[in-house]
Amino acid sequence: MRWQAGGAPVDAGWAVPLHDKVESVNEAISNLAESGSWVLLYSVQRDPEYRALLDQLMTEILADTGCSRDEVTWEDAYIFLASPEAVTPYHIDHEATFLFQIHGNRTANIWDANDRSVLPDKEIEKYYIGDLNAAKYTIEKQSKAAVYALNQGTGVHHPSKAPHAFKNGDVYSIALGIHFCVRDCDRQASVYQMNYLLRRCGLKPTSPGKSQWRDNLKTSIIGMFADKKPKTKHDMLRSGFKRLTAPLRVVWK
């Protein structure tokens, strides 16, 4: 679960304090129309009914996208509850998301993950080593956003690494999100992690997709140190980088 005040600006990142007038997450939810909060409930598929719903939706999503189930390395369902006018700050995620608006209305701003004037390689690299606030919003980027009006019964897709931000309308919002990771994006994450290391060494690494043999080498190095049976998305994405760089952390500090 993540619980934050809903009144932060779009460039606030995730370092948003709890609402000082709301004493508990139960209060935030039960008085959602007035509490000035947003609450994110992760992994709701632990409940059997949501497990069945996640399985159904993933079957439909994979059929529509042409993605194979074998390529999916992680999946999750979440429920997002937010007070009127609440803002979800600008950020990126590794996973792709299909978001379904159940109650209320929101405005979705989604940017192109492949536009390096919006999302530079250095920001992606910092995200993949663990800085969840690495992607930075600027007012100059706003004109490049695709803007979608989400009402009850509509939804939106934001691909892996696509920057996004949301603003609620004048009533409380409830949405269901389906997250999933795919193997190609996981491999690309390893390339970005190695590129971060190379950049720290004063080199100018090749961006992912520019050289297949370089990408394969970088992925293999990170893979040598990664958990073979990761239990969480974080372990899957960052365990190899953490183990590889453990001897360097004292030097970096």
C-alpha positions as CSV (number, residue, x, y, z in Angstrom):
1,M,0.0,0.0,0.0
2,R,1.1,3.6,-0.7
3,W,-0.8,6.5,0.9
4,Q,0.0,10.1,0.2
5,A,-1.5,13.6,0.3
6,G,-3.3,14.3,-3.0
7,G,-2.5,18.0,-3.3
8,A,1.1,17.8,-4.5
9,P,2.2,19.5,-7.7
10,V,2.9,17.5,-10.8
11,D,6.7,17.7,-10.3
12,A,6.7,16.6,-6.7
13,G,7.9,13.0,-7.3
14,W,7.1,10.4,-4.6
15,A,8.5,12.4,-1.6
16,V,5.0,13.6,-0.7
17,P,4.2,13.6,3.1
18,L,1.0,12.2,4.5
19,H,-1.9,14.5,5.1
20,D,-1.5,16.0,8.5
21,K,-5.2,16.1,9.2
22,V,-5.9,12.5,8.3
23,E,-4.8,10.1,11.0
24,S,-5.1,6.7,9.2
25,V,-5.4,5.1,5.8
26,N,-8.9,3.8,6.8
27,E,-10.0,7.4,7.4
28,A,-8.4,8.4,4.1
29,I,-10.5,5.8,2.2
30,S,-13.8,6.1,4.2
31,N,-13.8,9.8,3.7
32,L,-12.2,9.8,0.2
33,A,-14.3,12.7,-1.0
34,E,-12.9,15.0,1.7
35,S,-9.6,13.5,2.9
36,G,-7.4,15.1,0.3
37,S,-5.6,11.7,-0.2
38,W,-4.7,9.1,-2.6
39,V,-4.3,5.4,-1.8
40,L,-2.7,2.7,-3.9
41,L,-3.5,-0.9,-3.0
42,Y,-1.0,-3.2,-4.6
43,S,-1.3,-6.9,-5.5
44,V,-5.0,-7.1,-4.9
45,Q,-4.9,-10.5,-6.8
46,R,-4.0,-12.1,-3.5
47,D,-7.8,-12.1,-3.1
48,P,-9.2,-15.0,-5.2
49,E,-11.8,-12.9,-6.9
50,Y,-9.2,-10.4,-8.1
51,R,-6.9,-13.2,-9.1
52,A,-9.7,-14.4,-11.5
53,L,-10.2,-10.9,-12.8
54,L,-6.4,-10.4,-13.4
55,D,-6.2,-13.7,-15.3
56,Q,-9.2,-12.8,-17.4
57,L,-7.9,-9.3,-18.2
58,M,-4.4,-10.5,-19.0
59,T,-5.8,-13.1,-21.4
60,E,-7.7,-10.4,-23.2
61,I,-4.7,-7.9,-23.2
62,L,-2.3,-10.5,-24.5
63,A,-4.7,-11.5,-27.2
64,D,-5.2,-7.9,-28.3
65,T,-1.5,-7.0,-28.2
66,G,-0.1,-10.2,-29.7
67,C,2.3,-10.6,-26.7
68,S,2.9,-14.2,-25.6
69,R,2.2,-15.3,-22.0
70,D,5.7,-16.8,-22.0
71,E,7.2,-13.3,-22.5
72,V,5.4,-12.0,-19.3
73,T,7.8,-12.0,-16.4
74,W,5.7,-10.3,-13.7
75,E,2.1,-9.1,-13.4
76,D,0.1,-7.3,-10.7
77,A,-3.3,-5.7,-10.2
78,Y,-3.8,-2.6,-8.1
79,I,-6.7,-0.4,-7.0
80,F,-6.1,3.4,-7.0
81,L,-8.4,5.6,-4.9
82,A,-8.1,9.3,-4.9
83,S,-9.8,12.4,-3.6
84,P,-11.2,15.2,-5.9
85,E,-8.5,17.3,-7.6
86,A,-5.7,14.8,-6.4
87,V,-2.6,14.7,-8.6
88,T,-0.5,11.7,-9.4
89,P,3.0,13.2,-10.0
90,Y,5.0,12.8,-13.2
91,H,7.0,9.6,-13.2
92,I,7.9,6.5,-15.1
93,D,7.4,2.8,-14.5
94,H,9.2,-0.3,-15.8
95,E,6.0,-2.2,-16.3
96,A,3.3,-1.5,-18.9
97,T,-0.1,-0.6,-17.6
98,F,-3.7,-0.8,-18.7
99,L,-5.7,1.5,-16.4
100,F,-9.5,1.2,-16.1
101,Q,-11.5,4.1,-14.7
102,I,-14.3,2.8,-12.5
103,H,-15.6,5.9,-10.7
104,G,-15.1,9.6,-11.2
105,N,-13.0,11.3,-13.9
106,R,-9.4,12.1,-14.4
107,T,-7.1,13.7,-17.0
108,A,-4.2,11.5,-18.1
109,N,-1.1,13.1,-19.5
110,I,1.2,10.5,-21.2
111,W,4.5,11.2,-23.0
112,D,6.4,9.2,-25.6
113,A,8.9,6.9,-23.9
114,N,11.1,7.0,-27.0
115,D,11.4,10.8,-27.2
116,R,14.8,11.6,-25.7
117,S,14.0,15.3,-25.4
118,V,11.4,14.3,-22.9
119,L,13.1,11.3,-21.3
120,P,16.9,11.3,-21.6
121,D,19.0,8.2,-21.3
122,K,20.5,9.5,-18.1
123,E,17.1,9.7,-16.4
124,I,16.3,6.2,-17.4
125,E,19.6,4.9,-16.2
126,K,19.1,6.5,-12.8
127,Y,15.6,5.0,-12.6
128,Y,16.9,1.5,-13.2
129,I,19.5,1.8,-10.4
130,G,16.7,2.7,-7.9
131,D,15.9,6.4,-8.2
132,L,12.1,6.3,-8.6
133,N,12.1,10.2,-9.0
134,A,14.7,10.2,-11.8
135,A,12.3,11.3,-14.5
136,K,11.9,15.1,-14.2
137,Y,8.9,17.1,-15.2
138,T,9.4,20.5,-16.8
139,I,6.8,22.9,-18.1
140,E,8.5,22.7,-21.5
141,K,7.6,19.1,-21.7
142,Q,3.9,19.7,-21.3
143,S,3.2,20.5,-24.9
144,K,4.5,17.1,-25.9
145,A,2.0,15.2,-23.7
146,A,-0.9,13.2,-25.2
147,V,-3.9,14.2,-23.1
148,Y,-6.8,11.8,-22.4
149,A,-10.1,12.5,-20.6
150,L,-10.9,9.4,-18.5
151,N,-14.5,8.9,-17.4
152,Q,-16.2,6.0,-15.7
153,G,-16.0,3.0,-18.1
154,T,-13.0,4.2,-20.1
155,G,-9.3,3.3,-19.8
156,V,-5.9,4.2,-21.0
157,H,-2.6,2.4,-21.7
158,H,0.8,3.7,-20.9
159,P,3.7,1.6,-22.2
160,S,6.9,0.7,-20.3
161,K,8.9,3.8,-19.3
162,A,6.3,6.2,-20.8
163,P,6.2,9.2,-18.5
164,H,2.7,9.9,-17.1
165,A,0.8,12.1,-14.7
166,F,-2.9,12.3,-13.7
167,K,-5.2,15.0,-12.3
168,N,-8.5,14.1,-10.8
169,G,-11.8,15.9,-11.5
170,D,-14.2,17.3,-9.0
171,V,-15.4,13.9,-7.5
172,Y,-13.4,11.1,-6.0
173,S,-11.8,8.6,-8.3
174,I,-11.5,4.8,-8.3
175,A,-9.4,2.9,-10.9
176,L,-8.2,-0.6,-11.5
177,G,-4.7,-1.0,-13.0
178,I,-3.2,-4.1,-14.6
179,H,0.7,-4.0,-14.6
180,F,2.9,-6.4,-16.4
181,C,6.6,-6.7,-17.4
182,V,7.9,-8.4,-20.5
183,R,11.3,-10.1,-21.1
184,D,12.5,-7.6,-23.8
185,C,12.0,-4.7,-21.5
186,D,13.7,-6.5,-18.6
187,R,16.8,-7.1,-20.8
188,Q,16.8,-3.4,-21.8
189,A,16.7,-2.5,-18.1
190,S,20.0,-4.4,-17.7
191,V,21.6,-2.5,-20.5
192,Y,20.6,0.8,-18.9
193,Q,22.1,-0.3,-15.6
194,M,25.4,-1.2,-17.3
195,N,25.4,2.1,-19.2
196,Y,25.1,3.9,-15.8
197,L,28.2,2.1,-14.6
198,L,30.1,2.9,-17.8
199,R,29.0,6.6,-17.6
200,R,30.3,6.7,-14.0
201,C,33.6,5.5,-15.3
202,G,33.8,8.5,-17.7
203,L,32.7,6.6,-20.8
204,K,30.0,7.3,-23.3
205,P,27.9,4.1,-23.6
206,T,25.9,3.1,-26.6
207,S,22.1,3.5,-26.1
208,P,20.0,0.3,-26.0
209,G,19.1,-1.0,-29.5
210,K,22.1,0.5,-31.2
211,S,24.4,-2.5,-31.0
212,Q,23.0,-6.0,-30.5
213,W,26.3,-7.6,-29.3
214,R,26.9,-4.8,-26.8
215,D,23.4,-5.1,-25.5
216,N,23.8,-8.9,-25.1
217,L,27.2,-8.5,-23.3
218,K,25.7,-5.9,-20.9
219,T,22.7,-8.1,-20.2
220,S,24.8,-11.2,-19.6
221,I,27.0,-9.3,-17.0
222,I,24.0,-8.1,-15.0
223,G,22.4,-11.5,-15.4
224,M,25.3,-13.3,-13.8
225,F,24.6,-11.5,-10.5
226,A,20.8,-11.4,-10.6
227,D,18.5,-13.5,-8.5
228,K,17.6,-16.7,-10.4
229,K,14.2,-16.9,-8.7
230,P,13.2,-13.4,-7.8
231,K,10.3,-13.0,-5.4
232,T,9.5,-9.3,-6.2
233,K,9.6,-7.0,-9.2
234,H,12.3,-5.0,-7.4
235,D,14.5,-8.2,-7.1
236,M,13.9,-9.1,-10.7
237,L,14.9,-5.6,-11.9
238,R,17.7,-4.6,-9.6
239,S,19.2,-7.6,-7.7
240,G,21.9,-8.1,-10.4
241,F,22.9,-4.4,-10.3
242,K,23.0,-4.3,-6.5
243,R,25.2,-7.4,-6.2
244,L,27.5,-6.2,-9.0
245,T,28.0,-2.8,-7.5
246,A,28.1,-3.7,-3.8
247,P,31.9,-3.3,-3.5
248,L,31.7,0.1,-5.2
249,R,29.1,1.8,-3.0
250,V,31.5,2.9,-0.3
251,V,33.7,4.5,-3.0
252,W,30.7,6.2,-4.6
253,K,29.7,7.8,-1.3
